């Protein structure tokens, strides 16, 4: 089975996956990337998270990103509810 590497960033700190994990195919690796990004969001108060999936040759095959912050409401000022913006795409 092919091996995939899941590098993730939290704000300006990047964590490189040196070991990787074997998955049946690219689709299974992308599903795992989305699961991992969602798990990172569980502990996030505010900031920017991203994940990149590399194949065995080092080529990035998927990128996912989330921005999590409290927003500003034009009429009432500071919002009590956080907002989340997610972006994902094939590399």
N, C-alpha and C positions, 0 to 999 in steps of 0.2 A: 504494500500500500504506500502511496505517496505521503511524504512528511510535509507538514505545514507549520509555519512559525507565526506567532501572534505577538507582535510588538504593540505596546500601548503607551500612550502619553497622558499625563495628568498635568494640565497647565503647561509648564515649561520643562517638566521632568519626563524623560523617555525611558521606558523599560524595554530592553531588547530581550526577546525570547531566544536563548541559546540552544535549547533542547528540541523544541518543536513537538508535534504530536502527529501520529499517523491517522489519516481519515480516508475513507473509501474514495471520495472524489472532492472536487472543488465545492460543489453545493453543500456538502456536509461541513466543510471547513468554514464556509461563509455563514452557515447557520450557527456554528460555534462562536464565530466572531461577534455576531449579533447578540448571542446569549451572554458572552463575556462583557460586552459594552453595557448591556442592561444591568448586569450584576455590579459593575463599577458605579453606575448611577445610583444604586441603592444607598451608598455611603457618601455620596457627593452633596455638599451644601451649595456650592457655587463653583463655577469654573468651566474649563474646556477639557473634554475627554476625547481621545481618538484611538482607533485601533487599525492596524495594517496587517494584512495576512500576506506572508511571503511563501512562495513555493520552494522546492529544494534547490533551485538555481539562484534564489535570491530575488526573483522578480516579484514585485507587489501585485497581487491579483485582486485585492479588495481593500477598500478604505471605508471606514465608518467614523463619524464624528458627531459629538453632542456638545451643545453649549447649554449650561444650566445656570440660571441666575435669577435674581429678583428683578422685576421690570418696573418701569416708570409709567404711570398712567397719567395722561395729559390733563384730565379733569380733576382727579382727586389726589394727585401726588403719588407717593410710594405705594405700590401694590403689596398686599399681604401674601398673594399667591405667587409662587415661583413660576417661571416659564421655561420651556425646554424646546430647543431647536435641534433636530437631528438631521443628519445628511449621510447618505451612504451611496457608494457607487462602485462599479468595477473600476479597477485602477486604470 
